Amino acid sequence: MSQEGTHPDLITYSLLLKSCIRANNFQQGKLVHDYLTRSGLELDSVILNSLISLYSKCGEWDKANCIFECMGDKRDLVSWSALISCYANNRMDFEAVNTYIDMLNCGFYPNEYCYTAVIRACSNKDNVSIGQIIVGSVIKSGYFDSHVCLGCALIDTFVMGSGDFNAAYKVFDKMTEKNVITWTLLITRLQQFGYSRDAIDFFINMVSRLFLDVCVGCSLVDMSAKCATDGFMADSRKVFDRISDHNVMSWTAIVTGYVQSGGILKACANLSDLHMGEQVYAYAVKLGLASVNCVGNSLISMYARCGNMENARKTFNALFEKNLISYNTIVNAYAKSLNSEESFELFIEIEDTGTQVDTFTFASLLSGASSICAIGKGGQIHARILKSDRNVISWTSMVTGFAKHGFAVRALETFHKMLEAGVRPNEITYIAVLSACSHVGLISEGWKHFKSMSMEHGIVPRMEHYACMVDLLGRSGCLEEAMEFINSMPFKADALVLRTFLGACRVHGNINLGKHAAKMILEQDQNDAAAYILLSNLYAYTGQWDEVTETRKNMKEKNLTKEAGCSWIEVENKVHKFYAADTSHPQVLEIYDELDQWALKIKELGYVPNTDFVLHDVEEEQKEQYLFQHSEKIAVAFGFISTSKSKPVRVFKNLRVCGDCHTAFKYFSIVKGREIVVRDSNRFHHFKDGKCSCDDYW
């Protein structure tokens, strides 16, 4: 055009500039600017705005600003939006926000593009408060649902500014138009913040919006199954459920996935269904999956939970290649079956293979030693930990130990020493720290550590950490706050969290919140026996015996059973187990005679039986008899008549220690002049001179 003597007009230049910007051909765009300058044409706002965008995308914000400053009265809303976008693109957030404020002062009202630009500048912790004000302006203006880019900017403001995924989800849900960029943004942010499970869920939801035929569906089911961890087949199941027309291919894909991941075997283990589990394993053999580690490990766990340790060991021995998970599974199985000898022999075998043990190995061994009061073996493991370098495992073990014994201050002091030593805590460390806070009701301290997990150490809280916080709030009686916390969780609370809350409702006698928690648990699993038991106990505690009867009737109809309370004590390398009203022990007459004498003595000291802990609708006198037939009292009585008076009596119980027994043991420690140590499902209780180490807070 120029060679023929024809000079381009402003419209031509404008088209050229926009074409260069769209093609990211910034050098040619600058060349067009040079021609414009030499043309002598008076530039209008359209051209000048394009030039601001050109230099903005080049990263030359100073030239963009210079053009804007020279525009004078030619500035329009597009000019302001372009400059704000320029600053936001170049991470000059302060300048972007200031320019936005100047624009408002000059009488311009923002549109969706201007809002998008300034909100992007507020997607950080420094400007999040300003961003929230602007979000309010967006809602009032009616531009909220006007453009996909604005929705994406709003999502990023909440996520990157304050980590508020709940608000981000709300924005996402209200967006009428969602494209692949919107989905990808939220999936990316979830992954960056460690919410991998939610990221996968969003990906599956995105894919499911397309037409999902059987072939594509089977491929996704198979992929999700092979990527599953810990037998978690929820992703595969979601894809399977979205296949509109099932055939033998889709059914085979999902069943194979469950078998390969060990998921069905784990379900059989949870239900103690040995027969079904063996059938599933036979199918795994047919599919050629029997030698896969996760299948073998799940089979070991299933046999162990069903009480068949002989077959658990045979399965372990038959594994073609044993990894640390295999060893940890069998070690933990022996520890829980009170066979610490086998656990320790396997520990030696692990070290002989050169496999590096981890925190779980030590925890299982210590649990095995502690479950039968084998102090000698526990001391050996303690020495082994001390011999190793002071790493996160040894530090965490110490924090956990202090926390379990109720020495919260020492646990937190140890944690701070760990940080001072430059050792980075892990997820398990924080479980111990939060448990320590929970055991003594340090609410503010607990909140501080819960928040510092992600902010200071980049550790994304898992379900166990949320359960610890619910336990902390629940024990302290802050039930309303605990429920609000549950509702604010970034993922759906599981049965562990809800049972923890329900247990707190039982302790504090809050029937309404307790019923609500039980309903939430049973919506997830109608056969959750623990939920029925806790709810029944809550009804009994508040004297609602008709509801107790109805709840127990429902359990019976569903063939659900309550775990029997059991206490045990080791005397001369032999474990003695006792159940409520147990009469099977050879020294039963001597035990109950001792208990009868103590009952009289401690009543003289002021002990009053608390019959609220008798969960049966019987006469008061009979309730008192029931209280002195509790398994922990029987075990302690046996300990007194069978162990040296110079040593503490150490008893373990599989459930939470009864409140009346807790009171009685304080009096026992005075009458007998001996220390009593009781380890229940939550912690250790050290009774001495009429006091307990938990200060009656457990």
FENTA-V121382 format. One line per field, one symbol per residue. phi: phi as a letter, one per 30 degrees, with the letter a starting at -180 (. if undefined). burial: # if it has 16 or more other ideal C-beta (glycine too) atoms within 10 Angstrom, else .. Layout:
phi: ???
burial: ???
//
This chain:
phi: .dddiccdcdddeddddddddddhcddddddddddddddidddcdddddddddeddddicdddddddddddidddbdddddddededddchcddddddddddddddjccdcdddeedddddcdaddcdddedddeedddddidecdadddedddeddddddbiddddddddeddddcbcdddddedddddddcicdddddeddddddddddcddddddddddddddcdchidcddddddedcddbdbddddddddddddddiddddddddchcdddeddddddddddicdddeddddddeddddddicddddddddddddbccdddddddddddddcicdededdddddedddidddbeddddddddddddciddddddddeddddddddcdddddddddeddddicddddddddddddddidddcddeddddddddddbidddddddddddeddcbicdecedddddddddddediddddddddddcddbddcdedddedddddddcicddddddddddddddbdcddddddddddddddcicdddddddddddddciccddddbbbbcbhibcccbcdhdbddeceddddddddddeddddddjdbecdddccbdbdedddddeedcddddddddddddbbdddcdccbbbdcddddddddddddedddcibdbcbccdcacbccahibcddhiba
burial: .......#....##.##..##....#..##.##..#......#..#############.##.###.##..#..##.##############.##.###.##..#....#.###############..##.###.##..#....#######################.###.##..#..#...##.###.##..###..#######.###...#.#..##.###.##..#..###.######..#......#..##.##############...##..##.##..#....##.###############.##.###.##..#..#..################.###.##..#......#.################..##..##..#.......################.###.##..#....#.#.#################.###.##..#.....#.#..#############.##..##.##..##..################.##.###.##.###.....#.#############....##..##..#....#....######....####.#.#..#.....##.##..##..#....#.###.###.......#..###############..#....###########.############..#.#####.#######...###...#
//
